[in-house]
Amino acid sequence: MSETPGDWKLALATRLGALVIRALAMTWRFRIVNDAAYRTMRANRQPFIFAFWHGQMLPLLWRHRGEGVAIVISSHRDGEIVAGVAERLGLRTIRGSSTRGAARALLGVVRELEAGAEVAITPDGPRGPARRFASGALVAAQRVGAPIVGIGVTANRAWFLRSWDRFMIPKPFSRVRVAYSAPTKVMAASAREAEDEASRFESLLADMIAIAERA
């Protein structure tokens, strides 16, 4: 079957995007805080969820390249390039989001966790509101009994896009600091408790960003 014009344009954009990110990211210098806990779970083949804000995705795609983590990417057209770049960097993708394919994405996350895999979720993606913790990650974590590892990212020099999430692109040769939380269980049992849990995890990610800033 021949490719449509959209297919080859998408493939070209994905290939170029991956090349540009590789060239840029190879100049970054990483400072990592508290990665021992998740590495212990990984060594024990214990499933868990990485959670971080959508605007901080780019340096984490590079940081976790080649690790086979399954990351939830929007099914919208603008998610196609991100998914293609992630796969070229050695990550796996679960397609869907809170606004499109939510049930499919949740099922995919649960299946990955039940198989002992690691899953990455941007709980404010793909369209916001920014830095508000949507329920999908909490539901999946509680259903499987998997903990959440919150991540905060900062860079001493970065570009920020004029997008809803203020998407961060660390500049060449910048220092990128990444802080990981302790594995944290979801405790919600009712709708009110779910709201409280969302607030708790929003605070957790804010704390990780603050720790990364101080690193």
C-alpha positions as CSV (number, residue, x, y, z in Angstrom):
1,M,0.0,0.0,0.0
2,S,1.4,3.4,-0.9
3,E,1.8,6.1,1.7
4,T,-0.5,9.2,1.7
5,P,1.1,12.7,1.6
6,G,0.3,12.9,5.3
7,D,2.1,9.7,6.1
8,W,5.4,10.7,4.6
9,K,5.2,14.2,6.1
10,L,4.6,12.7,9.5
11,A,7.5,10.2,9.1
12,L,9.8,13.0,8.0
13,A,8.8,15.3,10.9
14,T,9.3,12.4,13.3
15,R,12.7,11.5,11.9
16,L,13.9,15.1,11.9
17,G,12.5,15.7,15.4
18,A,14.4,12.8,16.8
19,L,17.6,13.9,15.2
20,V,17.3,17.5,16.5
21,I,16.5,16.3,20.0
22,R,19.5,13.9,20.0
23,A,21.8,16.6,18.9
24,L,20.5,19.0,21.5
25,A,20.2,16.6,24.4
26,M,23.7,15.2,24.0
27,T,25.0,18.6,25.2
28,W,22.9,18.6,28.4
29,R,24.5,17.8,31.7
30,F,22.2,16.0,34.1
31,R,22.0,16.2,37.9
32,I,19.9,13.4,39.3
33,V,18.3,13.4,42.8
34,N,16.9,10.4,44.6
35,D,16.7,7.8,41.7
36,A,17.7,4.9,44.0
37,A,14.1,4.1,45.0
38,Y,12.7,3.6,41.5
39,R,15.8,1.7,40.5
40,T,15.3,-0.7,43.4
41,M,11.7,-1.3,42.2
42,R,13.0,-1.8,38.6
43,A,15.6,-4.4,39.8
44,N,12.8,-6.2,41.7
45,R,10.5,-6.0,38.6
46,Q,7.9,-4.2,40.6
47,P,5.5,-2.1,38.4
48,F,5.1,1.6,39.0
49,I,4.0,4.9,37.4
50,F,6.2,7.8,36.6
51,A,4.2,11.1,36.9
52,F,5.4,14.5,35.6
53,W,3.9,17.6,34.1
54,H,3.4,17.7,30.3
55,G,5.6,20.7,29.9
56,Q,8.6,18.9,31.4
57,M,8.4,15.9,29.1
58,L,11.3,16.6,26.7
59,P,14.3,16.1,28.9
60,L,12.7,13.0,30.5
61,L,12.3,11.4,27.1
62,W,16.0,11.7,26.7
63,R,16.8,10.8,30.3
64,H,14.9,7.5,30.0
65,R,15.7,6.7,26.4
66,G,16.2,3.0,25.7
67,E,14.6,1.9,28.9
68,G,11.4,0.6,27.4
69,V,9.1,2.6,29.6
70,A,5.5,2.8,28.3
71,I,4.4,6.4,28.0
72,V,0.9,7.6,27.5
73,I,0.7,9.9,24.4
74,S,-2.4,11.7,23.1
75,S,-4.3,10.2,20.2
76,H,-4.7,13.6,18.7
77,R,-2.8,14.5,15.5
78,D,-0.3,16.5,17.4
79,G,0.6,13.5,19.5
80,E,1.7,11.5,16.5
81,I,5.1,13.2,16.2
82,V,5.7,13.0,20.0
83,A,4.8,9.3,19.9
84,G,7.1,8.7,16.9
85,V,10.0,10.5,18.6
86,A,9.5,8.6,21.8
87,E,9.6,5.3,20.0
88,R,12.8,6.2,18.2
89,L,14.3,7.0,21.6
90,G,13.6,3.4,22.8
91,L,10.3,4.0,24.7
92,R,7.0,2.3,24.1
93,T,3.7,4.2,23.7
94,I,0.1,3.9,24.9
95,R,-2.2,6.0,22.8
96,G,-5.0,7.9,24.4
97,S,-5.8,10.8,26.8
98,S,-8.4,12.3,29.0
99,T,-10.0,13.9,26.0
100,R,-9.8,11.1,23.4
101,G,-9.5,7.4,23.9
102,A,-9.5,7.7,27.7
103,A,-10.9,4.2,28.4
104,R,-8.4,2.6,25.9
105,A,-5.5,4.4,27.5
106,L,-6.6,3.4,31.0
107,L,-6.9,-0.2,29.9
108,G,-3.5,-0.1,28.3
109,V,-1.9,1.4,31.4
110,V,-3.5,-1.3,33.7
111,R,-2.3,-4.1,31.3
112,E,1.2,-2.8,31.3
113,L,1.3,-2.5,35.1
114,E,-0.2,-6.0,35.5
115,A,2.6,-7.3,33.2
116,G,5.2,-5.8,35.6
117,A,6.1,-2.8,33.3
118,E,6.8,0.8,34.1
119,V,4.4,3.4,32.8
120,A,4.9,7.2,32.4
121,I,1.9,9.6,32.5
122,T,1.6,13.3,32.2
123,P,-1.5,13.9,34.4
124,D,-2.2,17.3,33.0
125,G,-1.9,16.3,29.4
126,P,-2.6,16.6,26.6
127,R,-4.5,19.9,26.8
128,G,-4.5,21.0,30.4
129,P,-5.3,22.7,32.6
130,A,-1.6,22.9,33.4
131,R,-0.3,21.3,36.5
132,R,-3.7,19.9,37.6
133,F,-3.6,16.2,38.4
134,A,-6.2,14.3,36.4
135,S,-7.6,11.1,37.7
136,G,-6.3,8.6,35.2
137,A,-3.0,7.9,36.8
138,L,-4.6,7.6,40.2
139,V,-7.3,5.2,39.0
140,A,-4.7,2.9,37.3
141,A,-2.3,3.0,40.2
142,Q,-5.0,2.1,42.7
143,R,-6.5,-0.6,40.6
144,V,-3.2,-2.4,40.3
145,G,-1.8,-1.4,43.6
146,A,1.2,0.2,41.9
147,P,3.0,3.2,43.5
148,I,3.5,6.6,41.8
149,V,7.0,8.1,41.5
150,G,6.6,11.9,41.0
151,I,9.3,13.7,38.9
152,G,10.3,17.4,38.9
153,V,12.6,18.9,36.2
154,T,14.4,22.2,36.0
155,A,17.1,23.6,33.8
156,N,19.4,26.6,34.4
157,R,18.8,27.8,30.9
158,A,15.8,26.9,28.8
159,W,13.3,28.1,26.2
160,F,9.6,28.0,27.1
161,L,7.0,27.7,24.4
162,R,3.9,29.9,24.4
163,S,1.7,26.9,24.8
164,W,-0.8,26.0,27.6
165,D,1.9,23.9,29.4
166,R,4.8,26.3,28.9
167,F,6.7,23.4,27.3
168,M,10.4,23.5,28.4
169,I,13.3,23.0,26.0
170,P,16.6,23.1,27.8
171,K,19.2,25.2,25.8
172,P,22.5,23.7,24.6
173,F,24.9,22.8,27.3
174,S,22.4,23.7,30.1
175,R,22.3,21.9,33.4
176,V,19.2,19.8,33.7
177,R,18.2,18.7,37.2
178,V,15.8,15.8,37.8
179,A,14.3,14.9,41.2
180,Y,12.4,11.7,41.9
181,S,10.0,11.2,44.8
182,A,9.7,8.2,47.0
183,P,7.2,5.6,45.6
184,T,3.8,6.9,46.8
185,K,0.6,4.8,47.1
186,V,-2.8,6.1,46.1
187,M,-5.2,5.9,49.1
188,A,-8.5,7.3,47.6
189,A,-11.7,5.3,48.2
190,S,-14.4,7.9,47.5
191,A,-15.0,10.8,45.2
192,R,-14.0,13.3,47.9
193,E,-10.9,11.4,48.7
194,A,-10.0,11.2,45.0
195,E,-10.1,15.0,44.9
196,D,-7.8,15.1,48.0
197,E,-5.5,12.6,46.4
198,A,-5.2,14.7,43.3
199,S,-4.3,17.7,45.4
200,R,-1.7,15.6,47.3
201,F,0.0,14.5,44.1
202,E,0.0,18.0,42.7
203,S,1.8,19.1,45.9
204,L,4.2,16.1,45.5
205,L,5.2,17.2,42.0
206,A,5.6,20.8,43.2
207,D,7.9,19.5,45.9
208,M,10.0,17.6,43.4
209,I,10.4,20.7,41.2
210,A,11.5,22.7,44.2
211,I,14.0,20.0,45.1
212,A,15.3,20.0,41.6
213,E,15.7,23.8,41.7
214,R,17.8,23.5,44.9
215,A,19.9,20.6,43.6
